[in-house]
Structure formats: C-alpha cells, structure tokens
Amino acid sequence: MSRLCYMNMQPWRKTTNLLSSRIMHQRVVLRNYYASPATNQQNQKATTTSSSSPTTSVATKTKTKKPTPVVQHKPAPLNETRTEKRGNNINNIKITSKSTVTQDNVQKTAPWYIDQIKKSAEESDIKKGMDLLTEIVAAKITFYHGPFVSPLINACLEKNNPQEAITILKHIVSLNIKPEAVEFVSIMTYYFNANDASNVYQTFKLMYTLGVKPNSTKTFGMVAHLLGKTSRYDDVKILLETMKREKVARDVALYDIMMNVYADKGEPDVVMAYFHEMIESGLKPSLISYNTLLKTFMATNLGECIRIYNELLERGYEPSHVTMTSLMRAFGQNGHMREVFRIFDSLREKKSATALTYSLLFRCIAYYSDETTLEEKIQEMIEDKIQMDEHLYVILIYAYIRFGNVEKAEQLFIEAKKYGSTGVVAYSLILQRFLMDRDYQKAEALLKDFHESNIQHDAVSLQLVTRLYGEMGDIQKAKQTMAYSLKNYATSSHHGTFREMMLILLRNKNLDDAWEFLRKLQAEEIDSGPYVYLHLMQYYNNTREPKVVLDLYTQMKNYNVKMIPGVLKEVVMANISLRRTQNAVRLVIETDVELLKTTETSVCDELINSLLLEERVPAALKVLDFMKTNQITPGPICIKRIVARLVADRETNLAQEVLAWWKSAT
C-alpha cells in the first residue's frame, strides 16, 4: 500500500472508533517500514501511474480538482515517537523495533494478539491469555484495554470466577499497566447481581488502592445501594466521605439511593436532609424520591405522608402503584381502614391490584378488621384471578391465627404444602400457635414434618424450637438447638434464641447453668443482646438481691450491651431497693429521652413515690419537672400522691399548677 493510499485513508479513519484507527495506522506504518525495497519501488511506480492516468475518476467530475500532491515521508528512525493529529486529539503511538515479533513466519502484531486473546477467552484458557498479555508488554506493543483485557475478564465472569478476573487485573498491574475503571465495574456488577455486598466493597477499595478512580457517579450509587441493603452503614459513611473528598457530582439517582439507604436504617432526619440538599442543588426530585419519603414516614407520621403525596401531585407526577401501596400502608398502620379500602378499590378499578396489594390489604384486615371482611376480600381476589403464592398463604395463616380460627389456619397450611408454597415462615406461625396452646404433641409432629421437607431454619424458627424443648423440659436438646443457631446464623439473629435459653434455665432454677451460659458468651465476645441480662435482673429483683442487678448492669456497660427500657426499669428499682434514690434520679435524668419515653411510666412514678417516702420532696419535684420538660406524663396515682404531699406542706398554688399540667397532658 502506497503512502498516497495511507493519506487518502485519513477522512475514513475520522469516522471510526479510536481502537480501529490505531490498529489500521499500525498496520500501514509497519507494512511500509518492513516492506522490501523492490516492493517500495513497485508501489511508488503504481502511485505515479494511477495519478497520471486519463481514465481516473477525477476526470469524470464536472469540476476538475487538482491532484493531491504526494508527500514523500522519510521513514522514522526506530524507537522514535510518531505523533499524528486527529481533530483536537493528539495520540502518541510509540513504534519500536519490538513492535512486532516474528516466529514461525507469523508476524505478531496487535491484531494477531487480539485474535489469540479472543480464542483464549472462548476456550477459557485464562493462563494462556495472561501469558499473551505479558508477551504484548515485553514486545512494547501499544496496550489496548478493550480487546486485550475485557475478553479475559468476561470469560472469568461467565464461568462464575470473579476472583480470577481480579487476578488478571493484578497481573497487568505487575506489568506496569494501569487498569481501567470499566474493568473493575464489570466485576463489581457481577457481585452486585449476586447481592454480594462484601465483595462489591472489597473490589471498590482495591480499585482505589491501585490508583483507579470510578468512572461515573453510577459506580458509587451501586456500592452505596448494596451496602445499605445489607445494613453496612459504617461502610456507607466511609463511602460518603470518599465521595465528598473526591468531589463526586451527585445526580438525582444517587440522591434517591442515599435516601433509600437511610430510610431503611430508620433515620428520617437524614432522609429529609438529602431531599432538601437535592432541591437546593437545582435538581428536581423524581417520583422515586417521593416514594422513598412515603416509605420513610408511613409507619410513624401519617400527616407527613399526606403532605408528601399532595406535593408530588403538585409537581405533576402521576402516582405509581408503589406510591399508592405506600400510602395504603401508611393509613393501614394507623388503623384508618376506610382510606385503606378506598385506595384498594381505586387500584382494583384500574386492574392494577396485584398479589402484593392483596397481601398488604389482608395484613391491615388482620390487625384492624374482622374475619367476615377477610372472607369478602378473598372472594374478590379469586374474581381477579390472583394466584396464591407463599407470601399470600403466610399472611392468611397469620390473619386466621389472630382471629382465633386455628382450624382454618391449619387447612391453609395443608393446602400450601400441597402446592409447594410452604416455607419456614408458615411453619413458624403454626408452631408458635401450638406452643401458645401448649399442644406439644402437634408441635413435635410439625417439627418432624419440617425436617422431612428439607426446609432450612431461620433465626425465628430456631428460637421457637429452643422454646419448645425448654417447655418440654429437654434442656439438652434446647442447648443443641442454640449451638446450631450460633454456628449457622448472624450474631444479631441469635438474641431471641439466647433469650429463650436464659428463660428456660431460670424457669428450671438452673442458676449455675445460667451464669455459665452468660460467662461463655462474654468470654467468646459474642453479642448476647440485652434480654439475657434483663431476665437475670428480673430474677434477682424478684428474689430481693438488688446488688446482683447492679453488678449485671455494670457488666452490660463493660461489654457495650445496648440499653433497653426493661433494663432501665430493673436498675432503677434495684437502686430504690437499696435506698440509693440519688443514683436512681441521676440515672433517669441522664438516660436518653427517647428511650425513657418508651419505658413504662411506672419507672418515674416509682422513683417519685420512693422520694416522697424518704421525705425528699425537692428531689421528687425535680423528677416531675424533668418529666414535664420532656413530655412524659406520670400516672394518676403518682400525681395524687404528689399533690396530696404539696397540699400537706401548704404548697397549694404549686399543687394546683401540677394538677392543671397533668390534666392538660392527659
């Protein structure tokens, strides 16, 4: 091919992608450099002939153009960098004496290596592919990530071996070639589709370790979504700090993901902060943004849900099925069944009521309606030709158990088994009912059937099995069940089983075993949860051994066990029993207010009563003032006693103020 042909290719190459143009350029240059002198003379002669021929196509045009001058290029010296300009881009391509390798009459150029790597990938011979990469770098051939690396990584992922794909990336790093972000994203996407949050995050961190930055905001969103989905909130926080440090531009999709993460975590203030930040940055919230807000507040703030719904309508959004079911759930969790039925009927009229819609409706009916209404809606579901699935069976079994119709629940359970729609949740519901009825014979038969069905236990079912063996007095089997749970399930899911185990030991007055159990959990640094300590505290408060209760409280703090309202009550009562009312007052006042609000008012009431008995009226008024400030309302007996004491002390005006506040608060 002559140099004139090479120059005439320039307009064509501008319309191709970068990879094709580089390969074509390399082919032409190498062919000119390594062609024989005779061939060069023939090409030069052919060029001269073609340019002077009277039959050339230029002569047929109406407007004669001057022939393009032939530019005589001198061959560039070997190892010299050749720069070619395409539009506004300058591409440096280094041509060296090792840019081709000749072996067995085969000229090994970039296209040859591309074909060989493609064959290695198709044959899943990754080792051969990696050897070819090494050979390419050694030959100083321009390294193209797309055709060289991507086929090998895709081959690894297709045979479900992402670790080998990471090995390839580490291999090219060892060859002093920097990987590209898209190669890491392919591996992360594989793990993302497998819901493997740990490996997504590890791959993301490896990318940063090797000096490769994510190529888009979408990459950060993918990592954040999966970390939030698996409750790895500490890692989410680190990721957000990285985004802030790298000044990653946030789009609506990323804001939606972050809002959803913190909605699942139960932090509505953070969700609203992201929502307002999105608006302030000039972005328009999406319908997904509003659906996430509804999800955030549907269990706690019905008024906010209604406001959010009206706002999305004002912005011109058409409510989706998710929007309406979220609103339906918000009304249902607050007991507004009239609105629940209204929303459901509107969805049914639009023929958009699904199995999920009916399951939500049945759950609301189970809590706030009756069996007759449930039967009517089941008939409507049959009319709509909605197929029963495992989730619907579970909800209906639960509803009939709540209505006390155990026979109907068992019939549904048998029907679900017949169609293969029973899972661990359905078994757990029936087993729990048998335990409530103390029907241990049926419970054992159900457990045997469960094992024969090869259904895997979950944390709840293991807790129920532990309880079953405990109530039957088989402590050894209860311990075996607990050990199985500890071995196979996440620590946080053990708490219910630990609780049942401690109750079993205390119920059988096996105090030595109970303490041994607690010490084993502490020694192995297992998160026992607060209920193990709570049941021991209740036992020792009942046996009038408050010092042991305070010792257990100290152990809880040492092992960073979460405080719960029941524990707070037991510790306050232990201090009162020891006449350490000052410690009790300090504990109450220093306790998190939100925790105190969920505690039974008897904690503060008992504390005030004890202070009055000790003639410590100012301290009692201090606790009452603390309750008033934090909107904690005392019980009527407590108010009656404190008002009577104030009247006896001739503090009539203060007594009237206390009584007026209490009446307004209740």
C-alpha positions in Angstrom: 0.0 0.0 0.0 1.5 3.4 -1.0 1.8 6.4 1.2 -0.8 8.2 -1.0 -3.2 5.4 -0.1 -2.3 5.9 3.5 -3.0 9.6 3.3 -6.3 9.1 1.4 -7.5 6.9 4.4 -7.4 9.9 6.8 -11.0 11.1 6.2 -12.3 7.5 6.6 -10.5 6.9 9.8 -12.1 10.0 11.4 -15.4 8.2 11.3 -14.2 5.1 13.1 -13.6 4.5 16.7 -10.3 5.1 18.3 -9.4 1.4 18.6 -9.9 0.7 14.9 -8.0 3.7 13.8 -5.0 2.9 15.9 -4.9 -0.7 14.6 -5.2 0.5 11.0 -2.4 3.1 11.5 -0.1 0.5 13.0 -0.7 -2.0 10.1 0.1 0.7 7.4 3.2 2.1 9.1 4.6 -1.3 9.9 3.9 -2.5 6.4 5.8 0.5 4.9 8.7 0.1 7.3 9.3 -3.6 6.8 8.4 -4.0 3.1 11.3 -4.9 0.8 13.0 -2.2 -1.4 11.6 -3.8 -4.5 8.1 -3.6 -3.2 8.6 0.0 -2.3 9.7 0.8 -5.9 6.6 -1.1 -7.3 4.3 0.8 -5.0 5.9 4.1 -5.9 5.6 3.3 -9.6 1.9 2.3 -9.2 1.2 5.5 -7.4 2.7 7.6 -10.2 0.8 5.7 -12.9 -2.5 6.0 -11.2 -2.2 9.7 -10.6 -1.4 10.5 -14.3 -3.9 8.1 -15.9 -6.5 9.9 -18.2 -9.2 7.4 -17.0 -9.1 8.5 -13.4 -12.4 9.1 -11.7 -11.5 12.8 -11.1 -11.8 13.5 -14.8 -15.4 12.4 -14.8 -16.4 15.2 -12.4 -17.9 18.4 -13.7 -15.4 20.5 -11.7 -11.7 19.5 -12.1 -9.8 19.2 -8.9 -6.0 19.5 -8.6 -4.5 16.1 -7.9 -3.5 15.7 -4.3 0.3 16.2 -4.0 2.3 13.1 -2.9 4.1 13.9 0.2 7.3 11.9 0.5 7.7 10.8 4.1 11.0 9.7 5.3 10.9 6.6 7.3 11.0 7.5 11.0 14.0 6.2 12.9 13.3 3.1 15.1 12.2 3.9 18.8 11.1 7.3 17.7 7.7 8.6 18.9 5.4 9.4 16.0 2.6 11.9 16.6 -0.5 12.2 14.5 -3.2 14.8 14.9 -6.9 13.9 14.5 -9.1 16.9 15.0 -8.4 18.2 18.5 -6.8 14.9 19.8 -3.1 14.2 19.8 -2.3 10.5 20.1 1.2 9.4 20.8 2.0 6.0 19.4 5.4 4.6 20.1 6.8 2.4 17.3 9.8 0.3 18.3 11.9 -2.4 16.8 10.0 -4.8 19.1 6.5 -3.7 17.9 6.2 -7.0 16.0 7.5 -10.4 16.9 8.2 -12.8 14.0 8.1 -16.5 14.9 7.5 -19.5 12.6 6.8 -17.0 9.7 4.0 -15.4 11.8 4.1 -11.6 12.2 2.8 -10.9 15.8 1.1 -7.5 15.7 -1.7 -6.1 17.8 -4.5 -7.6 15.6 -2.8 -11.0 15.9 -2.7 -10.8 19.7 -6.3 -9.6 19.8 -7.4 -12.8 17.8 -5.3 -15.0 20.1 -6.7 -13.5 23.3 -10.2 -13.8 21.9 -9.5 -17.5 21.3 -8.1 -18.0 24.8 -11.2 -16.4 26.3 -13.5 -18.6 24.2 -11.6 -21.7 25.3 -11.5 -20.3 29.0 -7.7 -20.7 28.9 -7.1 -17.7 31.2 -3.5 -18.6 31.9 -2.6 -18.5 28.2 -4.4 -15.2 27.9 -2.3 -13.8 30.8 0.9 -15.1 29.1 -0.1 -13.2 25.9 -0.6 -10.0 27.9 3.0 -10.5 29.3 4.3 -11.0 25.8 2.5 -7.9 24.5 4.1 -5.7 27.1 7.5 -7.3 26.6 7.2 -6.6 22.8 6.3 -2.9 23.6 3.1 -3.1 21.5 0.6 -0.4 22.3 -1.7 -1.8 25.0 -5.4 -1.7 24.2 -7.5 -2.5 27.3 -10.7 -3.2 25.4 -9.6 -6.0 23.1 -6.7 -7.2 25.3 -8.2 -7.4 28.9 -12.0 -7.3 28.6 -12.5 -10.7 26.8 -10.5 -12.4 29.6 -12.4 -10.7 32.4 -15.8 -11.5 30.7 -14.7 -15.1 30.3 -13.9 -15.4 34.0 -17.3 -13.8 35.0 -19.2 -16.1 32.6 -17.7 -19.2 34.3 -18.6 -17.6 37.7 -15.0 -17.0 38.7 -14.7 -13.3 39.6 -11.6 -13.9 41.7 -9.7 -15.0 38.6 -10.8 -11.8 36.9 -9.3 -9.8 39.8 -6.1 -11.9 39.4 -5.9 -10.7 35.8 -6.1 -7.0 36.9 -3.4 -7.6 39.5 -1.3 -9.3 36.7 -1.5 -6.3 34.4 -0.6 -4.0 37.4 2.6 -6.2 37.8 3.3 -5.4 34.2 3.2 -1.7 35.0 -0.1 -1.2 33.1 -2.8 0.7 35.0 -6.2 -1.0 34.9 -9.2 1.0 33.7 -12.3 1.7 35.9 -14.6 -0.2 33.5 -12.8 -3.4 34.2 -13.4 -3.1 37.9 -17.0 -2.1 37.3 -17.6 -5.3 35.4 -16.5 -7.4 38.4 -18.5 -5.2 40.8 -21.6 -5.6 38.7 -21.2 -9.4 38.8 -21.1 -9.2 42.6 -23.9 -6.7 42.7 -26.2 -9.0 40.8 -25.3 -11.8 43.3 -26.2 -9.4 46.2 -22.6 -9.9 47.5 -22.1 -6.6 49.2 -18.8 -7.6 50.9 -17.0 -8.4 47.6 -18.5 -5.3 45.8 -17.0 -3.1 48.5 -13.7 -5.0 48.5 -13.4 -4.7 44.8 -14.2 -1.0 45.1 -11.5 -0.5 47.7 -9.0 -2.5 45.6 -9.7 -0.1 42.7 -8.8 2.9 44.8 -5.7 1.0 46.2 -4.4 0.6 42.7 -5.0 4.3 41.9 -8.0 3.8 39.6 -10.9 6.2 40.3 -14.6 5.3 39.5 -15.6 6.3 36.0 -19.1 7.5 37.0 -21.5 8.5 39.8 -23.4 5.3 39.0 -20.5 3.3 40.4 -20.7 5.0 43.8 -24.5 4.5 43.7 -24.2 0.8 43.0 -21.9 0.3 46.0 -24.0 2.5 48.3 -27.2 0.7 47.4 -25.8 -2.7 48.2 -24.1 -1.6 51.4 -27.3 -0.1 52.6 -29.3 -3.2 51.6 -27.0 -5.3 53.8 -27.1 -2.8 56.7 -23.4 -2.0 56.4 -24.0 1.6 57.4 -20.4 2.2 58.7 -19.1 1.4 55.2 -21.8 3.7 53.7 -20.5 6.5 55.9 -16.9 5.9 54.7 -18.2 5.8 51.1 -19.9 9.2 51.5 -16.7 10.7 52.9 -14.8 9.4 49.9 -17.4 10.9 47.6 -17.1 14.3 49.4 -13.3 14.1 49.2 -13.3 13.3 45.5 -15.9 15.9 44.8 -18.1 13.4 43.1 -21.0 15.0 41.3 -24.4 13.9 42.7 -27.3 13.3 40.4 -31.0 12.5 41.3 -30.4 8.7 41.1 -27.6 8.9 43.6 -29.7 11.1 46.0 -32.5 8.5 45.7 -30.2 5.7 46.6 -28.8 7.6 49.7 -32.3 8.5 50.8 -33.4 4.8 50.5 -30.3 3.7 52.5 -31.2 5.9 55.4 -34.9 5.2 55.1 -34.1 1.5 55.7 -31.9 2.5 58.6 -34.8 4.4 60.2 -33.2 7.9 60.1 -35.9 10.2 58.7 -33.9 13.4 59.5 -31.0 12.2 57.3 -33.5 11.3 54.5 -35.1 14.7 54.6 -31.6 16.4 54.7 -30.7 14.6 51.4 -34.0 15.5 49.9 -33.6 19.3 50.7 -29.9 19.2 49.6 -31.1 17.7 46.2 -33.6 20.6 45.7 -31.1 23.2 46.8 -28.5 21.9 44.3 -31.0 22.6 41.5 -32.1 19.1 40.9 -35.8 18.1 40.5 -36.8 15.2 42.8 -38.1 12.1 40.9 -41.2 10.1 41.7 -38.8 7.6 43.3 -37.7 10.4 45.7 -41.2 10.9 46.8 -41.9 7.2 47.1 -38.9 6.9 49.4 -40.2 9.7 51.6 -43.5 7.9 51.9 -41.7 4.7 52.8 -39.7 6.7 55.5 -42.8 8.1 57.2 -45.5 5.6 56.6 -45.1 3.9 59.9 -44.6 7.0 62.1 -46.2 10.1 60.6 -49.4 9.8 58.6 -49.7 13.6 58.3 -46.3 13.9 56.7 -47.2 11.1 54.2 -50.4 13.0 53.2 -48.3 16.2 52.7 -45.7 14.4 50.6 -48.5 12.8 48.5 -50.0 16.3 47.8 -46.6 17.7 46.9 -45.9 15.1 44.3 -49.3 15.8 42.8 -48.4 19.5 42.6 -45.2 18.7 40.8 -47.2 16.9 38.1 -46.3 13.3 38.9 -48.8 10.5 38.3 -48.9 8.3 41.4 -47.5 4.9 40.6 -48.5 1.5 42.1 -45.7 1.9 44.6 -47.0 5.3 45.6 -50.5 4.1 46.3 -49.5 1.0 48.1 -47.1 3.0 50.3 -50.0 5.4 51.1 -52.2 2.5 51.7 -49.7 1.0 54.1 -49.4 4.4 55.9 -53.2 4.5 56.5 -53.3 0.8 57.4 -50.6 1.1 60.1 -52.5 3.9 61.7 -55.8 2.0 61.6 -57.6 4.1 59.0 -59.3 1.2 57.3 -61.8 3.4 55.4 -58.9 5.1 53.5 -57.2 1.7 53.0 -60.3 0.3 51.3 -60.7 3.4 49.2 -57.2 3.2 47.9 -57.5 -0.5 47.3 -60.8 -0.1 45.4 -59.2 2.5 43.2 -56.3 0.2 42.3 -58.8 -2.7 41.7 -60.9 -0.5 39.3 -57.7 0.2 37.3 -57.0 -3.5 37.3 -53.6 -2.9 38.9 -54.3 -4.8 42.2 -51.6 -7.5 42.5 -50.8 -10.3 44.9 -48.7 -7.8 46.8 -51.6 -5.4 47.1 -53.9 -8.1 48.4 -51.2 -9.3 50.9 -51.0 -5.7 52.2 -54.7 -5.5 52.5 -55.0 -8.8 54.3 -52.4 -7.7 56.8 -54.3 -4.5 57.6 -57.5 -6.5 58.0 -55.8 -8.9 60.3 -54.9 -6.0 62.7 -57.9 -3.7 62.4 -60.9 -5.6 60.9 -62.6 -8.9 61.2 -62.8 -12.4 59.7 -66.0 -11.6 57.7 -64.3 -8.7 55.9 -61.3 -11.0 55.2 -63.5 -13.6 53.6 -65.1 -11.0 51.3 -61.7 -9.7 50.1 -60.6 -13.3 49.5 -63.6 -13.7 47.1 -62.6 -10.5 45.3 -59.1 -11.9 44.9 -60.5 -15.1 43.4 -62.6 -13.0 41.0 -59.5 -11.0 40.0 -57.8 -14.3 39.2 -54.8 -13.6 41.5 -52.8 -16.7 42.1 -52.0 -17.8 45.6 -48.3 -17.7 46.4 -46.2 -18.4 49.5 -46.5 -14.8 50.8 -50.3 -14.8 50.5 -50.5 -18.1 52.3 -48.4 -16.8 55.1 -50.5 -13.6 55.5 -53.8 -15.5 55.5 -52.5 -18.1 58.0 -51.3 -15.2 60.2 -54.7 -13.5 59.9 -56.7 -16.6 60.8 -54.5 -17.3 63.8 -55.1 -13.7 65.0 -58.8 -14.2 64.6 -58.5 -17.4 66.7 -59.5 -19.7 63.8 -56.7 -22.2 64.2 -58.5 -24.9 62.2 -58.8 -22.6 59.1 -55.1 -21.7 59.5 -54.1 -25.4 59.6 -56.3 -26.0 56.5 -54.5 -23.3 54.6 -51.1 -24.7 55.8 -52.0 -28.1 54.4 -53.2 -26.5 51.1 -49.9 -24.6 50.9 -47.9 -27.8 51.4 -49.9 -29.5 48.6 -48.9 -26.7 46.1 -45.4 -26.4 47.4 -45.9 -23.0 48.8 -44.9 -23.5 52.4 -41.7 -22.0 53.8 -40.1 -21.6 57.1 -42.4 -18.6 58.0 -45.6 -20.7 57.6 -44.1 -23.4 59.7 -43.1 -20.9 62.4 -46.6 -19.4 62.6 -48.2 -22.8 63.1 -45.5 -23.9 65.6 -45.9 -20.7 67.6 -49.7 -21.3 67.8 -49.2 -24.8 69.0 -46.8 -23.5 71.7 -49.3 -20.9 72.8 -51.9 -23.8 73.2 -49.2 -26.0 74.9 -50.0 -28.7 72.3 -46.5 -30.2 72.4 -47.6 -33.4 70.6 -48.7 -31.4 67.5 -45.6 -29.2 67.8 -43.3 -32.2 67.7 -45.1 -33.7 64.7 -44.9 -30.4 62.9 -41.2 -30.1 63.6 -40.6 -33.7 62.3 -42.5 -32.7 59.1 -40.4 -29.6 58.8 -37.2 -31.6 58.9 -38.5 -34.1 56.4 -39.4 -31.3 54.0 -35.7 -30.2 53.9 -36.6 -26.6 54.6 -33.8 -24.5 56.2 -34.3 -23.0 59.6 -34.1 -19.3 60.2 -33.4 -17.4 63.5 -37.1 -17.2 64.4 -37.8 -20.9 63.8 -34.8 -21.9 65.9 -36.0 -19.6 68.7 -39.3 -21.4 68.7 -37.7 -24.8 68.6 -35.5 -23.8 71.6 -38.6 -22.7 73.4 -40.4 -26.0 72.5 -37.6 -28.1 74.0 -37.4 -25.9 77.0 -41.1 -26.1 77.8 -40.9 -29.9 77.4 -38.0 -30.0 79.9 -35.5 -31.3 77.4 -32.7 -28.8 78.2 -30.0 -30.8 76.4 -31.9 -30.5 73.0 -32.5 -26.8 73.8 -28.8 -26.3 74.2 -28.1 -28.2 71.0 -30.5 -26.0 69.1 -28.9 -22.9 70.5 -25.4 -24.2 69.5 -26.7 -24.8 65.9 -28.1 -21.3 65.7 -24.8 -19.8 66.9 -22.9 -21.7 64.3 -25.1 -21.0 61.3 -26.7 -17.6 61.7 -25.6 -14.0 62.1 -24.9 -12.8 65.6 -27.8 -10.3 65.7 -30.3 -13.1 64.9 -29.2 -15.1 68.0 -30.7 -12.7 70.5 -34.2 -14.3 70.5 -32.6 -17.8 70.9 -30.3 -16.6 73.8 -33.4 -15.1 75.4 -35.3 -18.3 75.3 -32.3 -20.3 76.6 -31.9 -18.0 79.6 -35.7 -18.2 80.4 -35.5 -22.0 80.2 -32.6 -22.1 82.6 -34.2 -19.6 85.1 -37.5 -21.3 84.8 -35.9 -24.6 85.9 -33.8 -22.7 88.5 -30.6 -23.8 86.9 -28.7 -20.7 88.2 -25.3 -22.3 87.8 -26.0 -23.1 84.1 -27.5 -19.6 83.6 -24.3 -17.9 84.9 -22.1 -20.3 82.9 -24.1 -19.5 79.8 -23.6 -15.8 80.3 -19.9 -16.1 81.1 -19.4 -18.2 77.9 -21.0 -15.5 75.8 -18.8 -12.9 77.4 -15.6 -14.9 77.1 -16.1 -15.6 73.4 -17.1 -11.9 72.9 -20.5 -12.9 71.4 -23.1 -10.2 71.1 -25.6 -11.6 73.6 -28.2 -8.9 73.3 -29.8 -7.1 76.3 -32.5 -9.7 77.1 -30.1 -12.2 78.6 -29.2 -9.6 81.2 -32.8 -8.4 81.6 -34.1 -11.8 82.6 -31.3 -12.3 85.1 -32.1 -8.9 86.6 -35.8 -9.7 86.8 -35.0 -12.9 88.6 -32.7 -11.2 91.2 -35.0 -8.3 91.8 -37.8 -10.8 92.5 -35.6 -12.7 94.9 -34.6 -9.3 96.5 -31.0 -9.4 95.6 -30.6 -5.9 94.1 -26.8 -5.8 94.4 -26.6 -8.6 91.8 -28.8 -6.5 89.5 -26.4 -3.5 89.8 -23.4 -5.9 89.1 -25.2 -7.1 86.0 -25.7 -3.5 84.9 -22.0 -2.8 85.3 -21.2 -5.9 83.1 -23.6 -4.7 80.5 -21.8 -1.3 80.3 -18.4 -3.1 80.2 -19.4 -5.3 77.2 -21.2 -2.4 75.4 -24.6 -4.1 75.5 -27.5 -1.9 74.3 -29.7 -0.4 76.9 -33.4 -1.1 76.6 -36.4 0.2 78.6 -36.8 -3.0 80.6 -33.2 -2.9 81.8 -33.6 0.7 82.9 -36.6 -0.1 84.9 -34.9 -3.0 86.7 -31.8 -0.9 87.5 -33.9 2.0 88.9 -35.9 -0.5 91.0 -32.7 -2.0 92.4 -31.4 1.4 93.4 -34.6 2.2 95.1 -34.5 -1.1 97.0 -31.0 -0.2 98.2 -32.3 3.3 99.1 -29.9 4.8 96.6 -32.6 7.2 95.2 -30.0 9.8 94.3 -28.3 7.3 91.9 -31.8 6.4 90.5 -32.6 10.1 89.9 -29.2 10.6 88.2 -29.8 7.5 86.0 -33.2 8.7 84.9 -32.2 12.2 84.1 -29.1 11.1 82.2 -30.9 8.5 80.2 -31.7 9.2 76.5 -35.1 10.9 76.5 -36.4 8.8 73.6 -35.6 5.6 75.5 -37.3 6.9 78.6 -40.4 7.7 76.6 -40.7 4.1 75.6 -40.2 2.9 79.1 -43.2 2.3 81.3 -44.2 5.4 83.2 -44.1 3.3 86.4 -40.3 3.8 86.4 -40.6 7.5 87.0 -43.7 7.0 89.1 -41.9 4.5 91.4 -39.0 6.8 91.7 -41.2 9.8 92.7 -43.1 7.6 95.3 -39.8 6.4 96.8 -38.5 10.0 97.1 -41.8 11.1 98.8 -41.5 8.2 101.3 -37.9 9.4 102.1 -39.2 12.9 102.7 -37.2 14.1 99.7 -39.9 16.3 98.1 -37.5 18.7 96.2 -35.9 15.6 94.5 -39.4 14.3 93.7 -40.3 17.7 92.2 -37.0 17.6 90.2 -38.0 14.3 88.6 -41.5 15.6 87.9 -40.1 18.8 86.3 -37.9 16.5 84.1 -40.9 14.6 83.0 -42.8 17.8 82.2 -39.9 19.2 80.1 -39.7 16.0 78.1 -43.4 15.5 77.7 -43.5 12.3 79.8 -46.9 12.0 81.6 -47.0 10.4 85.1 -49.8 8.0 86.1 -52.8 9.2 88.2 -51.7 7.5 91.4 -48.3 9.3 91.3 -50.0 12.7 90.7 -52.5 12.1 93.5 -49.6 11.4 96.0 -47.5 14.3 95.0 -50.5 16.8 95.0 -51.5 15.5 98.4 -48.0 16.0 99.7 -47.8 19.5 98.4 -51.2 20.4 100.0 -50.0 19.0 103.3 -46.9 21.2 103.0 -49.2 24.2 102.3 -47.9 24.5 98.7 -51.5 24.9 97.4 -50.6 27.0 94.4 -47.9 24.6 93.3 -50.3 21.7 93.8 -52.9 23.4 91.5 -50.2 24.0 88.8 -49.1 20.4 88.9 -52.7 19.2 88.7 -53.6 21.6 85.8 -50.5 20.5 83.8 -51.3 16.8 84.3 -55.0 17.3 83.1 -53.8 19.2 80.0 -51.2 16.5 79.3 -53.8 13.7 79.5 
